[in-house]
Amino acid sequence: MSKNIERRGNTWFATLHVPEDVRHIIGKSKFFKTLKTTDKRIAETRAAPIIASWKAQIQAARGASDPFLEEALRLRRVIETAPAGADPGHYSQHDLELEAAQQIANQITKEEADRKLFLDIAIGNQTLLSNFYDEWATHLTQAPKTIDQMKKDVKLMVDHFKTIERIDKAAVLEWVRELMAGSPERKSYTYSSLERIFTFSRSFWGYLQDIGKADLERQPFTLPNFAKRGTAKSNGTSKGRDGWIPFEPAEVVALLNAAIEKRDHQLADLIRLGMYTGGRIEELCSLKADDCSEAVLKITDSKTEAGLREVPVHSMLVDVVKRLKEASTDGYLISGLSFNKYNDRSNAIGKRFGRLKKSLGFPDKKVFHSIRKTLVTLLENEGISENLAADIVGHEKPRITYGLYSGGATLAVKKEALERVRYPFPFSPKDPD
């Protein structure tokens, strides 16, 4: 600490040089403040919280997520390594740092619980979850896109609870309620999103158990029953656990017409394929031209085994498929799409769809996947069985007998069912010349 105090005349001052990379943000090259004492020992004690506050400003300028907790960790390391005082009548460095931790905790302008958290971390009563986050992430072996989602979801949990000791059943239940309720800064989470977050949080908790940091007898990340009921109610629908709402058939037509008017022919073709196949966006963007004909589309790249299927070409798509095959320049039915870092072709065009539907005033719960739900709804309204609809759109069979033993509906049967699907076009659904 002595290096961060200096004497001018008989008075001690706290000082700290501001690193060059943040001087333009903080607006000075050096912090400087009188400690109003001539006693060096008192000066060191008084300087500790001031220096901590300055360091917090530097960390905040660099984008640190929680500079006060960073300082709590620093004090903890100092307290753990400082020698205890041999003479009870004298302060040791250990005593000085402990007193500094208490002063800094008292200076934090948040609630009492936050001040207690700071002090508990500094004196070793609580352990930051963030200490183990990076190491846990290095053990992940899933696909890159899944790893990124796992890290994002677990970071959400780590930032909320902050320490291992704060995770218990009551705190987790309260967290679920907060996630379901949402806030002005973020949307509420659907049940499927909560399931995913809790699955990944259990992975992190399991790692903590493996390294002896978490209780082997406890698994706090179990979704309560009220989460499923609550999210279904808040979504305004009992169908589907992902929370997406189907478009009305006329709304799908409006989307297609809007894409045509904007002369976004790629997006118009993607919408056409979606409305008559129920395909997921990445399935459609991954269609190879050689796997498609004017009679059938062979989906060979899907997120589920049930998604690998043959979909008959609706009569409204015959000319579209023929045109796309003839125009293909890269082997894909929809040419010219780029791959993102996860090797997906749908990312950029999916964002274009998002901007298009937003410009038409559609809510967040209506996405490209909603077109898939529209088709399923139209099939249901035409009296098509649930199992046949599942064969067309690539869902798991809802009935155990069909799911285990059936080879699936024939192409002709699926074709007859799909041909019943009609959309209310006010004019021909073709691109203008």
C-alpha positions as CSV (number, residue, x, y, z in Angstrom):
1,M,0.0,0.0,0.0
2,S,2.9,2.3,0.7
3,K,3.5,2.9,-3.0
4,N,0.0,4.4,-3.3
5,I,0.6,7.0,-0.6
6,E,3.0,9.9,-0.5
7,R,3.8,12.6,2.0
8,R,3.8,16.3,1.1
9,G,5.0,18.4,3.9
10,N,3.6,16.6,7.0
11,T,0.4,15.3,5.4
12,W,-0.1,12.0,3.6
13,F,-1.9,11.7,0.3
14,A,-3.4,8.8,-1.6
15,T,-2.1,8.6,-5.2
16,L,-2.6,6.3,-8.2
17,H,-1.4,6.6,-11.7
18,V,-4.1,6.2,-14.4
19,P,-3.1,3.7,-17.1
20,E,-2.6,5.3,-20.6
21,D,-5.4,3.1,-22.2
22,V,-8.1,4.7,-20.0
23,R,-6.8,8.3,-19.4
24,H,-9.0,9.7,-22.2
25,I,-12.0,8.2,-20.5
26,I,-11.2,9.1,-16.9
27,G,-9.8,12.5,-17.9
28,K,-6.7,12.6,-15.9
29,S,-3.3,10.9,-15.6
30,K,-3.2,10.5,-11.9
31,F,-5.6,10.3,-8.9
32,F,-4.6,12.4,-5.9
33,K,-6.4,13.0,-2.5
34,T,-5.4,14.1,0.9
35,L,-5.7,11.6,3.8
36,K,-5.7,14.4,6.4
37,T,-3.2,12.7,8.7
38,T,0.5,12.8,9.5
39,D,0.5,9.2,10.7
40,K,1.6,6.7,8.0
41,R,-0.2,3.8,9.5
42,I,-3.5,5.7,9.7
43,A,-2.8,7.0,6.1
44,E,-2.5,3.4,4.8
45,T,-5.8,2.5,6.4
46,R,-7.6,5.5,5.0
47,A,-6.1,5.1,1.6
48,A,-7.2,1.5,1.1
49,P,-10.9,2.2,0.2
50,I,-10.0,5.3,-1.8
51,I,-7.5,3.3,-3.9
52,A,-10.1,0.6,-4.3
53,S,-12.6,3.1,-5.6
54,W,-10.1,4.5,-8.1
55,K,-9.2,1.0,-9.3
56,A,-12.9,0.3,-9.7
57,Q,-13.2,3.4,-12.0
58,I,-10.3,2.1,-14.1
59,Q,-11.8,-1.4,-14.4
60,A,-15.2,0.1,-15.2
61,A,-13.5,2.2,-18.0
62,R,-12.1,-1.0,-19.4
63,G,-15.5,-2.6,-19.3
64,A,-15.2,-4.8,-16.2
65,S,-18.6,-6.3,-15.3
66,D,-18.4,-5.7,-11.6
67,P,-15.3,-3.8,-10.5
68,F,-16.2,-3.8,-6.8
69,L,-16.3,-7.6,-6.8
70,E,-13.0,-7.6,-8.5
71,E,-11.6,-5.4,-5.7
72,A,-13.2,-7.8,-3.1
73,L,-11.3,-10.7,-4.7
74,R,-8.0,-8.7,-4.6
75,L,-8.5,-7.9,-0.9
76,R,-9.3,-11.6,-0.3
77,R,-6.0,-12.6,-1.8
78,V,-4.1,-10.0,0.2
79,I,-5.8,-11.0,3.5
80,E,-5.1,-14.7,2.8
81,T,-1.4,-14.1,2.3
82,A,-0.7,-11.3,4.8
83,P,1.0,-12.4,8.1
84,A,-1.0,-12.2,11.2
85,G,0.1,-9.8,13.9
86,A,2.4,-11.4,16.5
87,D,1.7,-8.6,19.0
88,P,-2.0,-8.1,19.6
89,G,-1.3,-4.5,20.4
90,H,-0.1,-3.8,16.8
91,Y,-1.8,-3.8,13.5
92,S,-0.5,-6.3,10.9
93,Q,-0.9,-5.9,7.2
94,H,-3.6,-8.6,7.5
95,D,-5.5,-6.4,10.0
96,L,-5.1,-3.3,7.8
97,E,-6.5,-5.0,4.7
98,L,-9.4,-6.5,6.7
99,E,-10.3,-3.1,8.0
100,A,-10.0,-1.7,4.5
101,A,-12.4,-4.3,3.2
102,Q,-14.9,-3.3,5.9
103,Q,-14.5,0.4,4.9
104,I,-14.9,-0.3,1.2
105,A,-18.0,-2.4,1.9
106,N,-19.5,0.5,3.9
107,Q,-18.8,2.9,1.0
108,I,-20.7,0.9,-1.5
109,T,-23.9,2.8,-2.1
110,K,-26.1,-0.2,-2.9
111,E,-28.3,-2.2,-0.5
112,E,-27.0,-3.7,2.7
113,A,-27.1,-7.1,1.1
114,D,-24.6,-5.9,-1.6
115,R,-22.3,-4.5,1.1
116,K,-22.4,-7.8,3.0
117,L,-21.7,-9.7,-0.2
118,F,-18.6,-7.6,-0.8
119,L,-17.3,-8.2,2.7
120,D,-18.1,-11.9,2.7
121,I,-16.1,-12.4,-0.5
122,A,-13.2,-10.3,0.8
123,I,-12.9,-12.3,4.0
124,G,-13.5,-15.7,2.4
125,N,-17.1,-16.5,3.6
126,Q,-18.4,-16.7,0.0
127,T,-16.8,-18.0,-3.3
128,L,-17.4,-16.3,-6.6
129,L,-18.9,-18.5,-9.3
130,S,-16.9,-16.5,-11.9
131,N,-13.7,-18.1,-10.5
132,F,-14.7,-21.4,-12.2
133,Y,-16.6,-20.2,-15.3
134,D,-13.7,-20.1,-17.7
135,E,-12.3,-23.5,-16.6
136,W,-15.7,-25.1,-17.0
137,A,-16.0,-23.7,-20.5
138,T,-12.7,-25.3,-21.5
139,H,-14.2,-28.7,-20.9
140,L,-17.2,-28.3,-23.3
141,T,-17.1,-30.5,-26.3
142,Q,-20.4,-29.8,-28.0
143,A,-20.8,-28.1,-31.4
144,P,-19.6,-24.4,-31.4
145,K,-23.1,-23.0,-31.6
146,T,-24.2,-25.1,-28.6
147,I,-21.1,-24.1,-26.6
148,D,-21.7,-20.4,-27.3
149,Q,-25.3,-20.8,-26.1
150,M,-24.2,-22.8,-23.0
151,K,-21.7,-20.1,-22.1
152,K,-24.3,-17.4,-22.5
153,D,-26.9,-19.1,-20.4
154,V,-24.5,-20.1,-17.6
155,K,-23.1,-16.5,-17.6
156,L,-26.6,-15.3,-17.0
157,M,-26.8,-17.6,-14.0
158,V,-23.3,-16.7,-12.7
159,D,-24.1,-12.9,-13.0
160,H,-27.3,-13.4,-11.1
161,F,-26.2,-15.5,-8.1
162,K,-22.5,-14.3,-8.1
163,T,-21.4,-16.9,-5.4
164,I,-21.9,-20.6,-4.8
165,E,-23.3,-20.0,-1.3
166,R,-26.2,-17.9,-2.6
167,I,-27.6,-20.7,-4.6
168,D,-30.4,-22.6,-2.8
169,K,-33.9,-23.7,-3.6
170,A,-35.6,-20.5,-2.5
171,A,-33.2,-18.3,-4.5
172,V,-33.5,-20.4,-7.6
173,L,-37.3,-20.3,-7.4
174,E,-37.2,-16.5,-7.1
175,W,-34.8,-16.4,-10.1
176,V,-37.3,-18.4,-12.2
177,R,-40.0,-15.9,-11.4
178,E,-37.8,-13.0,-12.4
179,L,-36.9,-14.7,-15.7
180,M,-40.6,-15.4,-16.4
181,A,-41.6,-11.8,-15.6
182,G,-39.0,-10.1,-17.7
183,S,-38.1,-6.5,-17.3
184,P,-37.9,-3.2,-19.3
185,E,-34.4,-4.2,-20.3
186,R,-35.2,-7.8,-21.5
187,K,-38.1,-10.0,-22.6
188,S,-39.5,-12.7,-20.5
189,Y,-38.2,-16.2,-21.1
190,T,-40.3,-19.0,-22.6
191,Y,-40.6,-22.4,-20.9
192,S,-38.3,-24.0,-23.6
193,S,-35.7,-21.3,-22.9
194,L,-36.0,-21.9,-19.2
195,E,-35.4,-25.6,-19.7
196,R,-32.3,-24.9,-21.8
197,I,-30.9,-22.4,-19.2
198,F,-31.5,-24.9,-16.4
199,T,-30.0,-27.8,-18.4
200,F,-26.8,-25.8,-18.9
201,S,-26.8,-24.5,-15.3
202,R,-26.9,-28.2,-14.1
203,S,-23.8,-28.8,-16.3
204,F,-22.0,-26.0,-14.5
205,W,-23.2,-27.2,-11.1
206,G,-22.0,-30.7,-11.9
207,Y,-18.6,-29.3,-12.7
208,L,-18.5,-27.6,-9.3
209,Q,-19.5,-30.9,-7.7
210,D,-16.7,-32.7,-9.5
211,I,-14.0,-30.3,-8.2
212,G,-15.4,-30.3,-4.7
213,K,-16.9,-26.8,-4.6
214,A,-20.6,-27.7,-4.5
215,D,-22.6,-30.1,-2.3
216,L,-22.9,-33.5,-4.0
217,E,-26.3,-34.1,-2.3
218,R,-27.9,-31.0,-3.8
219,Q,-29.2,-30.2,-7.3
220,P,-30.8,-26.8,-7.1
221,F,-31.4,-26.3,-10.8
222,T,-34.7,-28.1,-11.2
223,L,-37.5,-26.2,-12.9
224,P,-40.7,-25.9,-10.8
225,N,-44.1,-26.9,-12.1
226,F,-45.3,-23.3,-12.0
227,A,-42.8,-22.3,-14.7
228,K,-44.6,-24.4,-17.3
229,R,-48.0,-23.2,-16.3
230,G,-46.9,-19.6,-16.0
231,T,-45.1,-19.3,-19.4
232,A,-48.0,-21.0,-21.2
233,K,-50.4,-18.5,-19.7
234,S,-48.2,-15.5,-20.4
235,N,-47.7,-16.6,-24.0
236,G,-51.4,-16.6,-24.5
237,T,-51.4,-20.1,-26.0
238,S,-51.3,-23.6,-24.7
239,K,-49.8,-25.0,-27.9
240,G,-46.1,-25.5,-28.2
241,R,-43.5,-25.0,-25.6
242,D,-41.3,-22.6,-27.6
243,G,-43.7,-19.7,-27.3
244,W,-43.8,-18.8,-31.0
245,I,-47.3,-17.9,-32.3
246,P,-48.5,-19.0,-35.7
247,F,-49.1,-16.4,-38.4
248,E,-52.6,-16.2,-39.8
249,P,-52.6,-17.4,-43.4
250,A,-53.4,-13.9,-44.7
251,E,-50.4,-12.6,-42.7
252,V,-48.1,-15.1,-44.4
253,V,-49.4,-13.7,-47.7
254,A,-48.7,-10.2,-46.6
255,L,-45.1,-11.2,-45.7
256,L,-44.6,-12.7,-49.1
257,N,-46.1,-9.7,-50.9
258,A,-43.9,-7.4,-48.9
259,A,-40.7,-9.3,-49.8
260,I,-41.8,-9.2,-53.5
261,E,-42.4,-5.5,-53.3
262,K,-38.9,-5.0,-51.8
263,R,-37.6,-7.1,-54.6
264,D,-35.9,-9.4,-52.1
265,H,-36.4,-12.5,-54.3
266,Q,-34.3,-14.8,-52.1
267,L,-36.5,-14.0,-49.1
268,A,-39.7,-14.3,-51.1
269,D,-38.6,-17.8,-52.3
270,L,-37.7,-18.8,-48.7
271,I,-41.2,-17.7,-47.5
272,R,-42.8,-19.7,-50.4
273,L,-40.9,-22.8,-49.4
274,G,-41.8,-22.4,-45.8
275,M,-45.5,-21.9,-46.3
276,Y,-45.9,-25.0,-48.4
277,T,-43.4,-27.4,-46.6
278,G,-43.4,-26.3,-43.0
279,G,-39.6,-26.6,-43.1
280,R,-37.3,-25.0,-40.5
281,I,-35.4,-22.1,-41.9
282,E,-32.0,-23.8,-41.8
283,E,-33.5,-27.0,-43.4
284,L,-34.7,-24.9,-46.3
285,C,-31.5,-22.9,-46.6
286,S,-29.5,-26.1,-46.6
287,L,-31.5,-27.8,-49.4
288,K,-29.1,-29.0,-52.2
289,A,-30.4,-28.5,-55.7
290,D,-29.5,-32.1,-56.6
291,D,-31.8,-33.3,-53.7
292,C,-34.8,-31.4,-55.1
293,S,-37.0,-32.0,-58.1
294,E,-40.4,-30.8,-59.2
295,A,-41.9,-33.7,-57.3
296,V,-40.0,-33.9,-54.0
297,L,-37.7,-32.0,-51.7
298,K,-35.2,-34.3,-49.8
299,I,-34.3,-32.7,-46.5
300,T,-30.9,-34.2,-45.5
301,D,-29.8,-31.7,-42.9
302,S,-32.0,-31.3,-39.9
303,K,-31.7,-30.7,-36.2
304,T,-33.6,-33.9,-35.4
305,E,-33.7,-37.4,-36.8
306,A,-37.4,-37.0,-37.5
307,G,-36.5,-33.9,-39.6
308,L,-34.7,-36.0,-42.2
309,R,-37.5,-36.6,-44.7
310,E,-39.0,-36.2,-48.1
311,V,-41.5,-33.5,-48.6
312,P,-43.7,-33.6,-51.8
313,V,-43.7,-30.4,-53.8
314,H,-47.0,-28.5,-53.5
315,S,-48.4,-27.5,-56.9
316,M,-47.8,-23.9,-56.0
317,L,-44.1,-24.6,-55.6
318,V,-43.5,-26.6,-58.8
319,D,-42.5,-23.6,-61.0
320,V,-40.5,-22.1,-58.0
321,V,-38.4,-25.2,-57.5
322,K,-37.8,-25.6,-61.3
323,R,-36.6,-22.0,-61.5
324,L,-34.4,-22.2,-58.5
325,K,-32.7,-25.4,-59.7
326,E,-32.0,-23.9,-63.1
327,A,-30.6,-20.7,-61.5
328,S,-28.5,-22.4,-58.8
329,T,-24.8,-21.3,-59.0
330,D,-23.5,-22.9,-55.8
331,G,-25.3,-26.3,-55.6
332,Y,-28.0,-25.0,-53.2
333,L,-31.7,-24.6,-54.1
334,I,-31.5,-21.0,-52.7
335,S,-28.3,-19.7,-54.1
336,G,-26.0,-17.0,-52.8
337,L,-26.4,-17.4,-49.1
338,S,-23.3,-17.2,-46.9
339,F,-22.3,-19.4,-44.0
340,N,-21.8,-17.9,-40.6
341,K,-19.2,-19.1,-38.0
342,Y,-21.5,-22.0,-37.0
343,N,-21.7,-23.2,-40.6
344,D,-25.3,-22.1,-40.9
345,R,-26.6,-20.5,-44.2
346,S,-29.8,-19.1,-42.7
347,N,-28.4,-16.4,-40.4
348,A,-28.3,-13.4,-42.7
349,I,-31.6,-14.1,-44.5
350,G,-33.2,-14.9,-41.2
351,K,-32.3,-11.4,-40.0
352,R,-33.8,-9.9,-43.2
353,F,-37.0,-11.8,-42.4
354,G,-36.9,-10.3,-38.9
355,R,-36.6,-6.8,-40.2
356,L,-39.4,-7.4,-42.7
357,K,-41.9,-8.7,-40.2
358,K,-41.0,-6.0,-37.8
359,S,-41.7,-3.4,-40.5
360,L,-45.1,-4.8,-40.9
361,G,-45.8,-4.5,-37.2
362,F,-45.8,-8.2,-36.2
363,P,-44.9,-9.0,-32.6
364,D,-41.8,-10.7,-31.3
365,K,-43.6,-14.0,-30.8
366,K,-44.1,-14.3,-34.6
367,V,-40.9,-15.4,-36.3
368,F,-40.0,-17.5,-39.4
369,H,-40.7,-20.6,-37.3
370,S,-44.3,-19.4,-37.0
371,I,-44.9,-20.1,-40.7
372,R,-44.2,-23.8,-39.8
373,K,-46.9,-23.5,-37.2
374,T,-49.2,-21.9,-39.7
375,L,-48.9,-24.9,-42.0
376,V,-49.5,-27.3,-39.2
377,T,-52.6,-25.4,-38.2
378,L,-53.9,-25.4,-41.9
379,L,-53.3,-29.2,-42.0
380,E,-55.2,-29.7,-38.8
381,N,-58.1,-27.6,-40.0
382,E,-58.3,-29.8,-43.1
383,G,-58.7,-32.8,-40.9
384,I,-55.1,-34.2,-41.5
385,S,-54.1,-36.6,-38.7
386,E,-51.4,-35.5,-36.3
387,N,-49.2,-38.4,-37.4
388,L,-49.4,-37.5,-41.0
389,A,-48.7,-33.8,-40.3
390,A,-45.7,-35.0,-38.2
391,D,-44.3,-36.9,-41.3
392,I,-44.7,-33.8,-43.5
393,V,-43.0,-31.2,-41.2
394,G,-40.6,-33.6,-39.5
395,H,-41.9,-33.9,-36.0
396,E,-41.5,-36.9,-33.7
397,K,-44.6,-39.1,-33.9
398,P,-47.0,-38.2,-31.1
399,R,-48.3,-41.8,-30.8
400,I,-45.9,-44.5,-29.5
401,T,-47.0,-47.2,-31.9
402,Y,-46.5,-45.1,-35.0
403,G,-43.3,-43.5,-33.6
404,L,-41.7,-46.9,-32.9
405,Y,-42.9,-49.1,-35.7
406,S,-44.2,-47.0,-38.6
407,G,-42.0,-46.4,-41.6
408,G,-43.9,-43.2,-42.3
409,A,-46.6,-42.1,-44.7
410,T,-45.9,-42.5,-48.4
411,L,-45.0,-39.6,-50.7
412,A,-48.4,-39.8,-52.4
413,V,-50.3,-39.7,-49.1
414,K,-48.3,-36.6,-48.0
415,K,-48.8,-35.0,-51.4
416,E,-52.6,-35.4,-51.2
417,A,-52.6,-33.9,-47.7
418,L,-50.4,-30.9,-48.6
419,E,-52.5,-30.1,-51.7
420,R,-55.4,-29.2,-49.3
421,V,-53.4,-26.3,-48.0
422,R,-54.5,-23.0,-49.5
423,Y,-53.6,-19.4,-48.7
424,P,-55.8,-16.4,-49.4
425,F,-53.9,-14.7,-52.2
426,P,-55.4,-11.4,-53.5
427,F,-53.3,-11.8,-56.6
428,S,-50.9,-14.2,-58.2
429,P,-48.0,-15.0,-55.8
430,K,-45.3,-14.5,-58.4
431,D,-42.5,-12.0,-58.6
432,P,-43.2,-9.1,-60.9
433,D,-41.3,-9.1,-64.2
